[in-house]
Amino acid sequence: MQLGNFSVSLTVKDIKASKLFYEKLGFTPFAGDLDQNWIIMQNDTSTIGLFQGIIEKNTLTFNPGWNRKAETLDAFDDVRAIQKHLQDEGIALTQSTDAESKGPAHIVVMDPDGNPILIDQHVAKPE
């Protein structure tokens, strides 16, 4: 199973202060909108998302269909196939998607310690 590009999504109290802090650690803005209280930042090896008032808990995030530069991959496991696999393995989803839908969708599972894992597909799977 290919979960896609990995990042950590952090819930922050002050998006501008957090952005400045992570810039001092060598991260640079990659995507996002500070006016909407979210920004994605990267360094040479890592991607973090900073979210103020958008997510409740720090979250592990996977993006099926994307590489590190948010470029669409030629081949990847669709989020609905990942959902089916997880359900077949007996893993409960806290958010699911319509198995018959197509295009962007997301699901959420919790690990045994209550850490959310967001599997967030932004692109349609090539036919």
N, C-alpha and C positions, 0 to 999 in steps of 0.2 A: 504494500500500500504506500503510495506516494502522497504525503500530506502537503507538500509544497514549501514555499519559502517560509522561513521561521523568523519571528520577531517576538519581543516582549512588549506588551502594552501596559503602560503604567498609568494609574489614576493619580493625578497631581492636584495640589491645592491652588497653585499659581502657575499657569502655563508659561508666562513670560520669565519668571524666576527659574523655573525648571529648564526652559530652553537655554538660558544663559549658563546655568550650571553645567548642562551636558555639553555645551560648546566648549567650556573650559576643560572638559575631559576629552576633547578632540572630535566630538560629533558635529556634523553639519546638517542643516535642514535638507531633506530630500523631497518631501511632499507635505501637504497640509494647509491649514488656514488658521492662523492665530486668532482671527476675529470669530471663528467658529469653535475656538478652544481645543484644537487638536493640531499636532504636528508629528511627522515621522522624521527621525534623525538617524544618520548612519555614520559609522567610522569605517576603517578598513575592513573589519570583519563582522560587525554587529549592526543590527537594526533595532531601534526602540521607537515605540509610539508613545507620545505624551498626550493624555486626554484629561481635560478638566471638566468635571460634571457630566461626563458621557458614559463612562463605565464605572461599575461599583467596586470592582476589585482588580488588582493586578492580574493580568491574563496572559497565558501563553497563546500566541496567535500563529496560525499556519494559513498560507494562501495557495491553495491548489491552482495550478495554471500559470503561476508567475515565477520568474526568477528574481534575484535580489534587486534588479533594476526595475521591477514591475513590468517587465516585458513578457508577453504571452508566450508560453511554451508550445511547441508543436504537439507534444503528447503529455498527457497528465491524467491522473485519476480524478474524475468528476466528484464533486462533493456528495452527490446522491449515491454514488457507488461507495464512497467512504462511509456514509451514513448506514447503508445496508450492511456493510462489513462489520461496523461497530455493533449494530443491532444483532447481527448473527452471532457475535461474540458475547452477547449478553450485557453489553454496556448501555446503560440508560442515558438518553439524551435529555438535557434540560431545555434545549430548543432544537427543533427538527425542521426540515423543509419538505415540501411536497415532492414525493418520489417521482411524480410524473412531470414535474416542471423542467424547464430548460433554462440555461443562462446562469447569471450570477445568483448565488444563494449562500446561506451560512447555516451552520449547526453549532451547538455548544454542548460539551460534556464536562463533567467534573471529575477530577482525579480522586483517588481515595482520601486525600487530605482536604478536599473542598476547593482545590485550585481550578478555576475555570480554564478550559481549553476551547478557544474559538477557531473553527475551521471556516474561513471566510473566502469564498471564491468570487472574484470580481469579473471573470471573463467566461464566455460561453465555450464549452468544449467543442472542438472542431468535429464535424460529422464524418 
